[in-house]
């Protein structure tokens, strides 16, 4: 006689009885704990990820520096546009560096200006100058800021467009450049005076300045006038009334002169910082 489990024959239509299986309270409690642990694990992973990302984003970048400035063409002809490319180190993901181009021109074209340079990737920034007419000297610098750093300012560069007459027989020269006061504050009117000599009887003397501060830059200038002693002075108009004048603003300035023979002279670049 065989003993065993009798399986219903579905082909003969026998009924199948399903016996419900009761879940133990212990198993349900374990499942709840597992779901809770999984949820907490996700929260921890997200928190760690956010912390790491925040840490990376808030890391200070390298010190702000202008690594290089290049201009092309190096010997521009009249009517050509100058392209200036600067490589700037510094800034972070949240506070990237920005660069600006500031310039002044003398003789053929006289004026000043500037503006933001365009980022072209790989820490490079590009700006354009001109075109200018023949006989123009172009003086320009690049400045950069980033977050709480800056402005940092590149070395000054000058280019002659076409032919600028220098060292001619008239012997034009600029000397004894002085500034009063020597250590100005934002409320002071700065007066610059220079001695300009030439064997030619016709003289035109001008000055140009650039200013750099935390939120921007500016430039300007104008003609100098001859005082009773024969020296040339800015006459108290060195800084235009609309120019922002904050403590810490850095000023660069130059003097240029041209005489009746078209011979030219320029001074060294001078600078001061508002205290």
Backbone bond lengths (Angstrom), bond angles and torsions (degrees), N, CA, C in turn:
res aa  C-N    CA-C-N  psi(-1)  N-CA   C-N-CA  omega(-1)  CA-C   N-CA-C  phi
1 X - - - 1.465 - - 1.520 109.16 -
2 X 1.333 115.18 126.87 1.456 119.66 -176.91 1.519 110.54 -93.72
3 X 1.302 114.21 136.49 1.473 119.83 176.20 1.522 108.24 -116.23
4 X 1.263 117.93 142.28 1.475 121.75 178.01 1.509 110.97 176.23
5 X 1.275 114.76 -179.51 1.470 121.62 -179.04 1.512 108.42 -79.72
6 X 1.316 113.74 126.32 1.458 119.35 179.80 1.528 109.14 -86.86
7 X 1.334 115.98 119.62 1.449 120.98 178.28 1.505 109.75 -95.96
8 X 1.267 117.79 135.19 1.472 119.61 -179.99 1.511 110.73 -65.92
9 X 1.259 114.06 144.45 1.449 121.17 177.82 1.519 107.67 -93.31
10 X 1.351 114.49 107.31 1.452 118.36 -176.01 1.515 111.31 -70.17
11 X 1.317 116.22 -26.31 1.468 118.99 -179.43 1.519 111.65 -69.33
12 X 1.355 115.81 -24.24 1.470 118.70 179.65 1.516 111.99 -96.53
13 X 1.328 115.23 5.29 1.469 118.58 174.88 1.489 114.00 80.91
14 X 1.307 118.88 19.04 1.457 119.52 178.35 1.534 110.12 -69.48
15 X 1.312 116.94 144.58 1.458 123.44 -176.61 1.516 109.91 -78.22
16 X 1.345 112.63 140.21 1.460 119.70 176.58 1.523 108.16 -102.33
17 X 1.266 115.40 125.00 1.467 119.83 179.58 1.525 108.92 -101.41
18 X 1.361 116.03 121.81 1.463 121.06 179.00 1.523 109.47 -93.71
19 X 1.276 114.58 128.21 1.458 119.88 -179.67 1.535 107.39 -101.50
20 X 1.314 118.64 114.96 1.469 120.49 -179.22 1.516 111.09 -64.28
21 X 1.342 113.33 141.96 1.464 119.79 178.27 1.528 108.08 -103.24
22 X 1.255 116.65 120.28 1.461 120.98 -179.33 1.524 109.71 -81.80
23 X 1.361 114.66 131.06 1.463 119.88 175.41 1.510 109.75 -78.56
24 X 1.284 114.20 133.62 1.456 117.53 -178.95 1.524 109.61 -74.45
25 X 1.331 118.44 145.49 1.471 121.82 177.55 1.524 111.81 -56.94
26 X 1.317 116.57 -32.77 1.454 120.02 -178.89 1.525 110.65 -66.18
27 X 1.339 117.08 -41.81 1.456 120.35 179.71 1.518 111.62 -64.44
28 X 1.319 118.21 -41.26 1.469 121.82 178.63 1.518 111.30 -64.40
29 X 1.332 117.04 -38.59 1.462 120.94 178.27 1.522 110.83 -65.05
30 X 1.352 115.27 -39.56 1.456 118.25 178.08 1.526 111.52 -64.32
31 X 1.325 115.98 -39.21 1.463 119.14 179.34 1.523 111.34 -63.98
32 X 1.319 117.20 -40.37 1.464 120.35 177.63 1.526 110.84 -62.80
33 X 1.326 115.66 -41.80 1.470 118.99 179.02 1.517 111.17 -64.62
34 X 1.335 115.97 -39.62 1.451 119.11 179.56 1.530 111.28 -64.32
35 X 1.351 116.53 -42.17 1.460 119.38 178.14 1.525 110.88 -63.15
36 X 1.344 115.74 -40.85 1.458 119.78 179.07 1.524 111.39 -64.12
37 X 1.351 115.91 -43.70 1.455 119.28 178.79 1.526 111.77 -63.42
38 X 1.340 116.42 -39.36 1.462 119.62 177.98 1.521 110.93 -63.66
39 X 1.335 117.14 -41.62 1.468 121.41 178.94 1.524 110.69 -64.29
40 X 1.366 115.22 -43.18 1.461 118.37 179.22 1.524 111.18 -65.38
41 X 1.333 116.97 -37.01 1.461 120.41 177.82 1.520 111.37 -61.76
42 X 1.341 116.08 -40.55 1.469 120.24 177.82 1.522 110.19 -63.69
43 X 1.344 116.55 -43.85 1.463 119.65 179.30 1.521 111.49 -60.92
44 X 1.344 116.30 -42.86 1.455 120.27 179.95 1.526 110.44 -63.38
45 X 1.350 116.25 -44.18 1.465 119.82 -179.57 1.516 110.93 -62.26
46 X 1.352 116.74 -43.10 1.459 120.08 178.28 1.523 110.72 -63.64
47 X 1.340 116.70 -43.02 1.458 120.16 179.44 1.511 112.60 -62.08
48 X 1.336 116.04 -43.26 1.468 120.00 178.32 1.525 110.20 -63.66
49 X 1.351 116.56 -41.79 1.456 120.20 179.15 1.515 111.94 -62.33
50 X 1.338 116.65 -45.06 1.463 120.39 179.20 1.526 110.50 -63.43
51 X 1.335 115.97 -40.61 1.467 119.66 179.61 1.523 111.08 -62.94
52 X 1.341 116.05 -44.36 1.462 119.39 179.76 1.520 111.76 -63.99
53 X 1.349 116.10 -43.28 1.464 119.86 179.54 1.525 110.39 -63.16
54 X 1.337 116.38 -44.49 1.464 120.52 178.76 1.528 111.21 -61.44
55 X 1.337 115.41 -41.48 1.468 119.69 179.10 1.520 111.09 -61.22
56 X 1.344 115.01 -45.01 1.462 119.21 -179.67 1.527 110.78 -64.40
57 X 1.359 116.44 -43.74 1.456 119.38 -176.86 1.529 112.42 -67.06
58 X 1.328 116.15 -30.64 1.463 119.53 -176.30 1.518 113.23 -91.41
59 X 1.319 117.45 -0.33 1.461 119.54 177.39 1.528 110.20 -65.26
60 X 1.334 117.82 134.06 1.469 119.16 177.90 1.520 110.87 -66.22
61 X 1.316 115.72 143.24 1.453 120.31 176.77 1.513 110.98 -81.32
62 X 1.315 117.87 -178.62 1.462 120.55 176.40 1.517 110.43 -65.97
63 X 1.326 118.33 160.29 1.477 120.61 178.92 1.524 111.10 -55.27
64 X 1.322 115.62 141.67 1.461 120.95 -179.20 1.522 109.86 -69.21
65 X 1.333 116.25 122.76 1.462 121.50 -179.79 1.520 109.05 -147.19
66 X 1.329 115.37 146.40 1.461 120.75 169.57 1.522 106.42 -94.95
67 X 1.320 116.13 109.05 1.460 121.27 -172.32 1.531 112.33 -77.20
68 X 1.327 116.40 -37.58 1.462 118.81 -177.69 1.522 109.65 -161.14
69 X 1.329 115.31 154.84 1.464 122.83 174.38 1.525 107.19 -136.34
70 X 1.316 116.18 127.97 1.466 121.02 178.93 1.523 108.68 -128.82
71 X 1.331 115.86 146.53 1.460 121.11 -179.99 1.523 108.94 -132.71
72 X 1.313 115.21 141.71 1.470 119.99 175.77 1.528 108.97 -140.84
73 X 1.344 117.82 145.72 1.467 125.40 -7.14 1.527 111.90 -69.70
74 X 1.329 115.57 155.58 1.460 119.98 -178.29 1.513 113.24 -73.34
75 X 1.332 117.20 -26.23 1.469 121.59 177.48 1.526 107.31 -129.29
76 X 1.318 117.06 79.70 1.465 120.26 -172.31 1.525 112.69 -70.89
77 X 1.303 114.85 146.97 1.463 121.65 172.63 1.522 108.67 -94.79
78 X 1.304 116.31 164.89 1.462 120.49 177.92 1.523 109.55 -56.62
79 X 1.334 115.82 136.65 1.458 120.84 177.43 1.508 115.29 88.31
80 X 1.330 117.79 -6.45 1.468 119.94 179.90 1.527 110.57 -87.39
81 X 1.338 115.95 144.42 1.452 122.07 175.65 1.522 109.62 -88.83
82 X 1.322 117.16 135.55 1.463 122.09 178.71 1.518 109.61 -92.63
83 X 1.325 117.35 135.15 1.455 123.19 175.90 1.522 108.94 -109.44
84 X 1.324 116.93 122.50 1.461 122.78 -179.09 1.529 108.27 -110.69
85 X 1.328 117.13 127.26 1.467 122.85 178.97 1.530 108.06 -121.79
86 X 1.333 116.16 126.10 1.468 121.62 179.59 1.521 109.48 -119.51
87 X 1.326 116.30 140.84 1.463 122.21 172.65 1.518 107.60 -105.13
88 X 1.344 115.91 122.66 1.458 121.76 -173.83 1.522 109.05 -120.63
89 X 1.319 117.19 127.97 1.454 123.22 175.14 1.517 109.43 -99.63
90 X 1.331 116.93 137.81 1.457 119.87 176.26 1.507 111.97 127.67
91 X 1.336 115.46 178.48 1.446 120.88 -178.27 1.520 111.71 88.30
92 X 1.326 115.58 166.07 1.455 122.58 177.91 1.519 108.79 -130.38
93 X 1.353 115.73 177.56 1.467 119.81 178.68 1.520 110.59 -61.26
94 X 1.341 116.50 -41.49 1.466 120.12 -178.00 1.525 112.24 -80.84
95 X 1.326 116.71 -28.82 1.457 120.89 -178.94 1.527 109.25 -130.72
96 X 1.321 117.50 75.88 1.465 119.87 -177.49 1.527 111.33 -69.63
97 X 1.316 114.61 158.79 1.463 120.41 176.68 1.525 109.78 -73.74
98 X 1.316 115.49 153.65 1.462 121.68 172.44 1.520 108.04 -134.23
99 X 1.321 116.08 152.13 1.461 121.07 -176.46 1.521 110.03 -128.16
100 X 1.324 115.63 149.90 1.459 121.96 179.33 1.529 109.51 -133.91
101 X 1.314 114.76 154.68 1.462 122.65 179.64 1.523 108.36 -117.90
102 X 1.328 116.88 127.20 1.463 121.98 -179.52 1.530 108.42 -127.30
103 X 1.345 116.40 137.61 1.462 118.61 -175.00 1.526 111.36 -144.94
104 X 1.318 114.28 162.89 1.468 123.21 170.04 1.519 107.25 -142.80
105 X 1.336 116.47 149.40 1.467 120.93 -179.83 1.519 109.67 -125.76
106 X 1.341 115.03 152.92 1.459 121.93 -177.12 1.529 110.17 -132.61
107 X 1.328 115.08 158.65 1.472 124.63 171.52 1.527 111.59 70.30
108 X 1.340 119.32 -102.67 1.466 119.60 -175.20 1.514 112.62 -52.92
109 X 1.314 116.90 -61.52 1.464 123.24 169.94 1.512 106.96 -105.74
110 X 1.324 117.11 136.91 1.456 120.38 175.52 1.516 108.42 -122.88
111 X 1.321 115.98 126.29 1.456 120.12 -179.74 1.517 109.91 173.81
112 X 1.318 116.13 -171.58 1.462 121.73 179.65 1.517 108.45 -159.20
113 X 1.320 115.01 166.04 1.462 119.22 179.75 1.508 110.78 170.42
114 X 1.321 115.26 -161.81 1.461 120.33 -179.61 1.518 110.83 154.78
115 X 1.324 115.09 -175.48 1.453 120.57 -179.31 1.514 110.93 168.19
116 X 1.329 115.85 -176.12 1.453 121.58 -177.27 1.518 111.30 -72.14
117 X 1.318 115.33 144.95 1.453 121.73 173.67 1.536 108.83 -93.17
118 X 1.315 116.65 154.69 1.461 122.35 -176.15 1.524 109.36 -94.79
119 X 1.341 116.45 131.03 1.464 120.25 176.40 1.525 109.57 -72.10
120 X 1.336 115.96 129.24 1.465 120.89 177.99 1.523 111.90 -112.47
121 X 1.339 117.49 12.41 1.447 122.00 179.85 1.507 112.48 91.70
122 X 1.366 114.80 161.30 1.461 121.39 178.42 1.526 112.21 55.19
123 X 1.347 115.29 40.72 1.476 122.48 176.28 1.521 113.31 63.45
124 X 1.324 117.12 22.72 1.463 120.43 179.55 1.527 110.55 -108.88
125 X 1.343 114.17 145.40 1.457 121.52 -179.16 1.526 107.95 -133.14
126 X 1.325 115.21 143.25 1.463 119.68 -174.72 1.523 110.99 -128.50
127 X 1.334 115.70 140.18 1.461 121.92 175.11 1.515 109.82 -142.37
128 X 1.327 115.93 165.02 1.472 120.50 -178.47 1.525 110.40 -128.13
129 X 1.344 114.40 148.64 1.453 122.26 177.64 1.524 108.86 -130.00
130 X 1.335 115.16 148.04 1.467 119.38 174.49 1.505 113.59 90.04
131 X 1.332 114.35 -166.21 1.471 129.17 5.87 1.533 112.61 -76.08
132 X 1.346 115.50 161.61 1.451 122.76 -179.13 1.529 109.95 -126.84
133 X 1.329 115.43 160.31 1.465 119.36 -179.78 1.523 109.97 -84.26
134 X 1.314 116.38 167.90 1.461 122.53 179.70 1.531 110.52 -61.20
135 X 1.346 115.68 141.80 1.453 120.44 177.23 1.518 114.30 88.02
136 X 1.336 117.97 13.07 1.464 122.01 -179.38 1.521 110.33 -97.38
137 X 1.327 116.14 134.98 1.466 120.22 168.85 1.522 108.25 -99.53
138 X 1.332 116.25 130.74 1.466 122.68 -180.00 1.521 108.69 -109.00
139 X 1.321 116.42 125.94 1.471 123.70 178.12 1.524 107.20 -116.64
140 X 1.332 118.37 125.25 1.464 119.33 -177.15 1.525 111.35 -148.62
141 X 1.329 114.46 158.22 1.462 122.45 174.00 1.528 108.06 -141.07
142 X 1.333 114.71 160.80 1.468 122.73 172.76 1.524 107.67 -110.90
143 X 1.322 116.77 137.73 1.461 121.29 174.88 1.521 108.96 -124.95
144 X 1.335 116.15 156.51 1.461 120.80 -178.32 1.519 110.27 -143.08
145 X 1.336 115.78 147.28 1.462 122.77 174.80 1.523 108.47 -136.06
146 X 1.352 115.40 158.74 1.459 120.54 177.94 1.513 108.66 -161.22
147 X 1.358 116.87 117.88 1.458 119.57 178.54 1.509 110.98 55.00
148 X 1.329 115.89 -118.78 1.464 120.47 179.65 1.520 111.90 -95.31
149 X 1.325 118.58 5.29 1.463 121.60 -178.50 1.522 111.43 -99.55
150 X 1.325 113.92 150.84 1.456 119.10 174.46 1.521 112.48 101.01
151 X 1.329 115.55 175.56 1.462 124.21 3.74 1.527 112.87 -77.97
152 X 1.330 115.10 144.46 1.458 120.50 166.68 1.529 106.63 -105.83
153 X 1.318 115.95 145.97 1.465 121.28 -170.60 1.518 108.84 -126.56
154 X 1.315 115.78 135.20 1.464 120.75 179.18 1.521 110.33 -74.64
155 X 1.307 115.44 171.91 1.465 119.88 169.97 1.522 109.35 -65.07
156 X 1.344 116.11 148.96 1.461 120.00 178.65 1.529 110.24 -72.19
157 X 1.323 115.71 145.36 1.452 121.09 176.91 1.520 108.86 -128.62
158 X 1.330 116.77 144.77 1.462 122.01 176.00 1.522 109.20 -130.05
159 X 1.321 114.70 145.96 1.456 122.04 177.24 1.525 109.11 -137.00
160 X 1.310 116.53 142.28 1.465 121.34 172.10 1.524 108.61 -97.03
161 X 1.317 115.98 130.22 1.460 121.11 174.69 1.522 107.80 -93.40
162 X 1.307 116.04 116.24 1.462 118.52 -175.22 1.513 110.19 68.57
163 X 1.333 116.40 -130.41 1.465 121.45 -176.33 1.516 110.78 -114.77
164 X 1.332 115.76 122.87 1.461 122.63 173.17 1.527 107.08 -112.39
165 X 1.335 116.96 123.27 1.466 121.27 -176.68 1.524 109.64 -73.44
166 X 1.323 115.56 126.62 1.465 121.37 177.56 1.527 109.39 -137.37
167 X 1.331 114.39 154.33 1.476 121.11 175.11 1.528 112.45 57.39
168 X 1.331 115.43 35.02 1.460 119.53 177.89 1.514 112.28 -74.45
169 X 1.340 117.79 174.06 1.471 122.03 -175.74 1.522 113.77 -66.02
170 X 1.339 118.82 -16.46 1.480 119.02 -179.21 1.519 111.85 -70.82
171 X 1.337 117.48 -18.06 1.467 120.33 175.97 1.518 114.67 68.15
172 X 1.323 118.23 30.76 1.462 119.99 -179.95 1.528 110.08 -60.54
173 X 1.344 116.26 139.39 1.463 120.80 -177.14 1.518 110.03 -152.62
174 X 1.338 115.50 150.11 1.466 122.94 176.54 1.518 107.58 -117.09
175 X 1.330 116.60 131.04 1.462 120.42 -177.65 1.525 109.66 -146.24
176 X 1.343 114.80 169.97 1.467 123.59 173.57 1.528 112.22 49.28
177 X 1.316 116.05 55.58 1.475 121.07 176.35 1.525 108.36 -79.53
178 X 1.327 116.00 125.02 1.467 120.94 179.94 1.512 110.01 -127.25
179 X 1.336 114.68 159.58 1.473 121.32 179.48 1.518 108.88 -135.68
180 X 1.332 116.28 132.94 1.464 121.91 177.11 1.536 108.63 -129.57
181 X 1.340 117.40 125.91 1.464 128.72 -7.18 1.522 111.28 -74.21
182 X 1.313 116.40 161.81 1.463 119.94 -177.83 1.525 112.09 -77.53
183 X 1.332 116.73 -25.06 1.470 120.96 -177.95 1.532 108.88 -130.25
184 X 1.327 117.55 71.83 1.470 120.64 -170.33 1.526 113.85 -74.91
185 X 1.332 114.10 157.13 1.466 120.34 170.92 1.528 108.04 -110.48
186 X 1.337 118.89 176.54 1.471 120.30 -174.27 1.517 115.37 -60.93
187 X 1.338 118.54 -18.72 1.466 120.90 -178.32 1.523 113.04 -93.56
188 X 1.311 117.61 -8.24 1.467 120.66 -176.90 1.532 111.99 -78.55
189 X 1.323 115.53 146.93 1.464 122.01 168.12 1.534 106.74 -94.99
190 X 1.317 116.15 119.87 1.457 121.03 -176.67 1.525 109.13 -92.39
191 X 1.319 115.86 130.47 1.467 122.01 178.15 1.522 108.38 -118.22
192 X 1.324 115.97 126.31 1.470 122.03 178.54 1.529 108.33 -110.88
193 X 1.317 115.65 134.68 1.468 121.99 -178.39 1.524 109.16 -129.05
194 X 1.324 116.55 144.85 1.467 120.84 178.52 1.514 110.30 -145.06
195 X 1.311 115.04 155.90 1.462 121.37 173.34 1.531 107.78 -100.62
196 X 1.341 116.41 124.10 1.468 121.67 -179.39 1.525 107.90 -122.92
197 X 1.318 115.14 127.20 1.472 119.77 -178.63 1.524 110.21 -126.26
198 X 1.338 115.53 148.38 1.463 121.90 176.74 1.526 108.32 -163.11
199 X 1.322 116.55 150.54 1.460 120.36 174.64 1.526 111.35 -77.41
200 X 1.298 116.48 -12.14 1.460 120.60 175.37 1.525 109.09 -83.42
201 X 1.318 116.56 145.29 1.466 120.23 -177.91 1.516 112.46 -82.64
202 X 1.327 118.56 -13.86 1.470 120.91 -178.36 1.520 109.26 -103.85
203 X 1.311 114.72 124.51 1.464 119.91 -179.85 1.527 109.88 -133.26
204 X 1.326 115.18 139.82 1.459 122.01 169.09 1.526 106.97 -126.83
205 X 1.321 116.37 122.23 1.458 121.44 -176.92 1.529 108.20 -121.14
206 X 1.316 115.49 132.38 1.468 119.91 -178.59 1.533 109.74 -136.25
207 X 1.305 115.54 165.50 1.466 120.81 176.58 1.522 108.07 -135.16
208 X 1.308 114.77 154.31 1.471 121.48 174.59 1.517 108.65 -138.91
209 X 1.314 116.36 147.32 1.463 120.52 177.90 1.524 109.77 -133.98
210 X 1.316 114.80 157.17 1.458 123.55 170.14 1.521 107.84 -126.45
211 X 1.314 116.94 145.46 1.460 121.53 179.45 1.521 109.44 -131.69
212 X 1.330 116.18 139.88 1.461 121.86 -176.59 1.520 109.23 -131.97
213 X 1.331 116.06 129.00 1.456 121.13 -179.59 1.517 108.57 -142.27
214 X 1.349 117.00 179.08 1.462 121.01 -169.43 1.522 112.78 -57.36
215 X 1.313 118.20 -40.64 1.452 120.41 -172.35 1.526 114.15 -107.62
216 X 1.329 117.68 17.51 1.448 117.02 178.65 1.510 112.73 162.70
217 X 1.313 114.20 -164.37 1.451 120.92 -179.65 1.523 108.25 -151.22
218 X 1.321 115.55 164.56 1.456 120.00 179.06 1.519 109.93 -154.25
219 X 1.309 115.86 171.69 1.457 120.42 179.16 1.515 109.00 -155.76
220 X 1.316 115.15 163.56 1.454 119.44 179.69 1.513 110.00 -178.35
221 X 1.316 116.26 -166.38 1.456 120.94 -179.83 1.516 111.16 158.23
222 X 1.321 114.91 -166.90 1.452 119.45 -179.35 1.510 111.04 169.38
223 X 1.323 115.80 -174.11 1.462 121.55 -179.69 1.522 110.24 -81.45
224 X 1.316 115.85 144.07 1.450 121.07 174.32 1.530 108.36 -94.25
225 X 1.313 116.02 155.46 1.452 120.73 -178.89 1.536 109.29 -115.99
226 X 1.320 115.71 154.48 1.465 120.21 -178.82 1.522 109.31 -92.23
227 X 1.343 115.50 128.26 1.466 118.55 -178.95 1.532 110.09 -89.92
228 X 1.326 116.13 -176.19 1.472 120.94 -174.37 1.527 112.74 -67.09
229 X 1.339 116.60 -21.08 1.466 119.45 179.23 1.517 112.25 -86.66
230 X 1.328 117.12 -4.74 1.453 121.16 -179.23 1.512 114.13 94.50
231 X 1.327 117.68 -7.24 1.458 120.84 176.80 1.530 110.52 -80.32
232 X 1.311 115.11 162.75 1.464 121.06 179.70 1.519 109.07 -105.73
233 X 1.346 116.09 135.98 1.451 120.69 -173.27 1.528 110.82 -137.08
234 X 1.308 113.95 155.06 1.473 119.30 175.75 1.524 111.11 -78.62
235 X 1.315 116.87 -12.07 1.465 120.37 175.01 1.510 115.02 63.47
236 X 1.333 117.16 29.01 1.457 120.17 178.30 1.505 114.41 80.95
237 X 1.329 117.80 6.51 1.462 120.56 179.90 1.522 111.46 -108.76
238 X 1.327 116.03 26.22 1.461 119.90 -176.85 1.525 111.65 -62.88
239 X 1.325 117.77 -37.06 1.455 121.75 -180.00 1.522 108.32 -116.42
240 X 1.311 116.37 120.37 1.464 120.19 179.58 1.529 110.02 -63.95
241 X 1.355 117.81 147.97 1.472 120.39 -178.23 1.516 113.49 -58.63
242 X 1.338 118.43 -27.68 1.468 119.77 -176.72 1.520 112.34 -83.55
243 X 1.321 118.34 -6.65 1.459 120.48 -177.36 1.524 110.15 -74.05
244 X 1.365 118.37 125.67 1.468 119.74 176.19 1.520 110.79 -58.94
245 X 1.313 116.73 138.25 1.463 120.92 -175.34 1.514 108.57 -132.35
246 X 1.329 116.17 85.75 1.452 122.66 -179.21 1.512 109.69 -104.05
247 X 1.330 115.58 151.12 1.450 119.64 171.85 1.527 108.90 -58.52
248 X 1.321 116.23 133.38 1.457 120.14 -176.95 1.512 114.28 95.39
249 X 1.347 117.54 -9.05 1.463 119.86 176.93 1.522 110.07 -64.92
250 X 1.330 116.50 133.60 1.458 122.54 -178.81 1.527 109.03 -101.76
251 X 1.324 116.81 127.38 1.467 122.57 178.74 1.523 110.01 -111.61
252 X 1.331 116.33 134.92 1.457 123.99 168.34 1.529 107.28 -116.21
253 X 1.339 117.89 142.38 1.463 118.90 178.16 1.514 110.99 -150.64
254 X 1.333 114.48 155.33 1.465 123.15 179.07 1.516 109.67 -141.45
255 X 1.323 115.18 160.29 1.463 122.07 174.71 1.528 107.73 -120.39
256 X 1.322 115.59 140.54 1.462 121.24 178.36 1.518 109.26 -130.82
257 X 1.334 116.73 148.64 1.466 121.01 -179.76 1.525 109.59 -142.48
258 X 1.322 115.79 145.21 1.457 122.93 176.05 1.528 108.18 -137.80
259 X 1.323 117.49 140.84 1.463 119.55 -177.58 1.522 110.87 -113.10
260 X 1.323 115.24 -173.68 1.451 120.49 -174.30 1.514 114.06 -67.12
261 X 1.336 118.30 -17.51 1.471 121.56 177.31 1.528 111.46 -90.80
262 X 1.335 116.66 3.13 1.471 124.39 -176.26 1.525 112.55 70.97
263 X 1.315 116.31 12.08 1.456 119.72 173.13 1.531 108.23 -73.70
264 X 1.332 117.20 145.44 1.465 120.38 -173.25 1.518 111.41 -127.81
265 X 1.328 114.97 160.65 1.462 122.27 173.92 1.515 108.50 -150.21
266 X 1.316 116.15 146.93 1.470 121.67 174.44 1.517 108.53 -131.61
267 X 1.325 115.06 150.27 1.459 120.35 178.78 1.524 109.72 -84.01
268 X 1.324 115.24 174.89 1.456 120.32 167.96 1.531 108.88 -66.64
269 X 1.336 115.91 169.22 1.469 120.42 175.63 1.534 107.54 -90.10
270 X 1.313 116.56 126.06 1.455 122.66 177.50 1.526 109.48 -108.76
271 X 1.314 116.56 158.40 1.466 119.03 179.81 1.522 111.01 -151.97
272 X 1.304 114.75 159.24 1.464 122.09 171.84 1.531 108.20 -156.12
273 X 1.325 115.94 163.67 1.467 122.45 178.88 1.520 108.31 -122.70
274 X 1.315 117.05 129.93 1.467 120.51 177.93 1.533 109.47 -64.49
275 X 1.319 116.07 127.93 1.466 120.32 -177.39 1.529 111.17 -83.44
